[in-house]
Amino acid sequence: MDPYRRAFILSEWRGLPEPPPKPDRQTTAADVIGKIMQTLGLGARLKQEEVLGAWKEIVGDFIASHAAPQRLDKGVLYVQVLQPTMHYELDRVWKPKILSKFKERFGARVVKEIKFRIG
C-alpha cells in the first residue's frame, strides 16, 4: 500500500492528523562511490586504466610487442609504435579493426579515435 494513502486512512480512522511518511532516501554504496569518483575526477582515470590494460588482449601479442598505449585523453587513445613500418601498417590497415574492438568492449564514447606515434 502507498505510504501516503496509509497515512491518510489512519488519520481518518483515528480522527487525528497523521504526519506524512518520510521519503525513502536509501542509496547503494555503488551509487555513492560513483558520485564521489566523478566529483574528484577519478572516473576518467579508472576508465583509462581499463583501456590501457585491455590493449594486449584486444590487439594480440605481436602488435602489443611493437606498440604500447600511452594515454587516453578526451576519447583519443595515443599509442607509441617502435618502427615506422609498423606505424604505417597499424595506421592504414589495422586502425579500423582495433577501434571497432575498443568500441565494442567499452562503448563508442570511451575510445573515439586512435593516434599512433613513432617513438
FENKA-V365271 format. One record per pair of residues at least 6 apart in sequence whose C-alpha atoms are under 6 Angstrom apart, sorted by the first residue. I is the first residue (numbers start at 1). J is the second residue. If there is no record, write none. Layout:
# FENKA-V365271
i=I j=J
i=I j=J
This chain:
# FENKA-V365271
i=7 j=18
i=11 j=17
i=11 j=18
i=37 j=43
i=48 j=72
i=56 j=64
i=66 j=82
i=67 j=80
i=67 j=81
i=68 j=79
i=68 j=80
i=69 j=78
i=69 j=79
i=70 j=78
i=70 j=79
i=71 j=77
i=71 j=78
i=75 j=110
i=75 j=111
i=75 j=112
i=76 j=111
i=76 j=112
i=76 j=113
i=76 j=114
i=77 j=114
i=78 j=115
i=79 j=116
i=80 j=116
i=80 j=117
i=80 j=118
i=80 j=119
i=81 j=87
i=81 j=117
i=81 j=118
i=82 j=118
i=82 j=119
